[in-house]
Amino acid sequence: MPNVGIPGQALVLVLDLVGTFVFAISGAMAARANRLDLFGVLVLSYSAGNVGGITRDVLIGATPPPAITDWRYVAVSIAAGVLTFWCSPLINRLRSPVLILDAAGLGLFAVSGATKALAFGLGPVPAMLLGMLTGIGGGMLRDILVAEIPSVLRGDLYAVAALAGAAVVVAGHALGFWPTATAIVGAVLCIGLRIEAIRRGWQLPRAPKNAPSTREGPPGDRSTAG
């Protein structure tokens, strides 16, 4: 077990819990939009809020993951689910609430993932990749559970935004900057990129559509319609 300092532990815990709460609300909102029952709302809130962090912790060897052993992660996820189930009209007053909350969770988890990876002694590139994975994991499972194509695969700036936020944390660590400051800057950059991508329609290049085939059948097929 690496020597993770108390300030680093506290920073990761705060980022994780806030990110868990925000992402859990986005999962619960998606469940509400698909008219799931209370149990379904709680399942999506926990899944969206914790899967990214669990994946990160398993990969860096921080097992069993705190999202399973620490009651605070479960309590935060359940609280977000219950709050959303009973008070969704308040959240719906926001413009595109799921997208906004998703962007906030993405930024918080991207920087917490990179921060924890660095604390466990990983290098810059693995820390950036784990930051990105922590950010996109919960949102991917949330979309899959409600039978939607995950946002990360739709061409807009999703994983790229998470990678940018994680890169700020890694760069700040290499330069010896205050971890909390770099975490804030990284989260703001990630959230800002994601929201601007939604507003302005920024997208990565997509695969072109295949041209319609003019061939009526396989070579040598001379069959005709009856």
N, C-alpha and C positions, 0 to 999 in steps of 0.2 A: 504493500500500500504506500503510495507516494506521500510525501510530507506536504499536505495541503494546509496552508495557513488559515487561521481563524477568519481574517478579513475576506479571504477568497471563498471560504465556506459560506460565510454570511451573504456575500454578494450572489453566489450561485443559488443559494436557497431563496433569497428574495426574488431574483429574476425568475426562477423556476415556479414559485408559487403564484406570482402575478401572471406569468405566461400561462400557467395551468388554468387559472381562473378565467382569463380572457378567451383562451382557446376552448375551454369547456362551455362557455356561453355560446360561442359560434357553433359548436357541435349541437348543443341543445336547441338553438334556433333552427338549424337545418332539420333536426328531428321534428320540431313543431311545424315547420313548413311542409313536411311530408306526413303530418297528422299521425305521428307515432304516439303510443300511450306513455304514461309516466315512466314505466320501466325502460322503454325504448329511449326516451329523452335522457335518462340517467346513464344508460349504456353509451350513447353517443357523446354525452358530456365528458364522461371519464375517458373514453377512447381518444377523443380529440385532444383532451388536455394532457394526456400522459404517454401516449404511444411513442412520440418523438423522444422524450426523455428516457423512457425505458430502453429504447433501441440504442441510444447513445451510451447509457450506463452499461449495458451488456457488452458492447463493443470495446469499451475501455476497461472492463473488468471490475466495475463498481457494482458488484452483485452481493446480495439481492438488491435490485434497484430500489431507491427510496420511495418511488411512486407506489410500490407494493408494501414496503415495510413501515413507512412513515404515515401515520394517520392523518397528518395535515394535508397531504396530497389528495387522499380520498375525501376528506371533509370539504376541501375547497371545490373539488369536482362535483360532489353532491350538492353543495350549497349553490353553485352556479346553475346546476340542472334544475333544482327546485325553484330558484329565483326566476329562471327563464320560463319554466312551465306555468307559474302563477302570475308573473308580472311581465309577460312578453309585450303587451301594448306599450309599456314604457320604453322598452328597448327598440320597438318598431318605429318610434318617433325619429330615430336616427335614419339618415339616408343610407340605404344598402347596409343594414347593420351587420349582417354576416360577413360581408366583404371587409368592412372597417375593422371588426373585431378579429377577423382572420389576419389582416395586415399587422395589427398590434401584437397578436400572439406570435406571428412569424418573426417579427423583429426581436421580441423578448427572448424567444427560444433560440434564435440564431446566435445571439451574443452569450446566452447562458451556456449553450452547447460548446462554443469555442472557448469560453472561460474555463469550464470544467475540464475540457480536453487539455488545455495548457497546464492546468493545475496538476493533472496526472502525468505530466512529462512528455506529452506528444509534441511532435514538431509542428511547424507552421502549416504545412499543407494538410496533414491529417486533422489538425484542429479546425481549419476552415471547412473541410468536408464534413466533419462531425457537427459543426455549427449549422451548416446547411441541412444536414439530415435531421437534426433535432427540430429545426424549424418546419420542415415540410412533412414530417412523419405523421403527426396528428391530423393535419388537414387532408392528407391523402386517404387515410383510413376513414375519416368522416365522410368524404365524398363517395368512397367505394361502398360504404354501408347504406347510403341512400341512393345507390345505383346511378351515380354521376361520374363523368370522366374527371379525374383529379385535376385541380387547378394547375398543378405543376406540369401537366402534359398538354395544356391547351395552347401553349405558345406565348402567353403573356409573361411578364417579368415576375416570376414567383421564386423559383430556386435561385435565379440570378440575384434577386434582391437579398435573399438570405445569405448568399455567398458574399455579397458586398458588405453586409453588416458584420459577418464573422471576420472578414478580412481586416476591418477596422480594429477589431479587438486584437487580432494577431499582430498587426502593425504596431499598435500601442504598446503591447507587451514587449515586442522586440526593441522599441525605443525607450522603454522604461517609464511610460506615462502612467498616471494614476488609473488603476483598473476601473474604478467606478465611472470616471469621466469617459474613458474609451468605450465602456459598455453603453453609456447613454448616447454617445455620438453614433456608435454602430447601430443601435436600435432605431434611432431617429432616421438615419440614412436608409435602413431597410424599409421601415414603415413608409417613409416619404416616397421611395422608389416604387413601392407596391401601389400606393394610392394614386400616384401620378400615372402609373402604367394603366390603371383602371380608368382614370378620368380621360386620358389622352389616347387610349387605345394602343399603347406601345406594345409591340409583340416581337418575339423572335421569329426568324424566317420559318415558314411552314413548308412541309413537303408538298410539291405541286400535285394537283389532281392528275390521275392517269388519263391520257387521251382516250376517247371512246374507240373501241376496237371496230374496225370495218370488216373483219374476217367473220364469216357466218358459221364456220365450223373448223375443226381440226384439219390439217393437211390430209388430202385423200378422201375427205368426206363428201361424197356427191349425192347424199340423200336429199330429197326434196320433200316439201310439205305435201301431205296427201290431200 
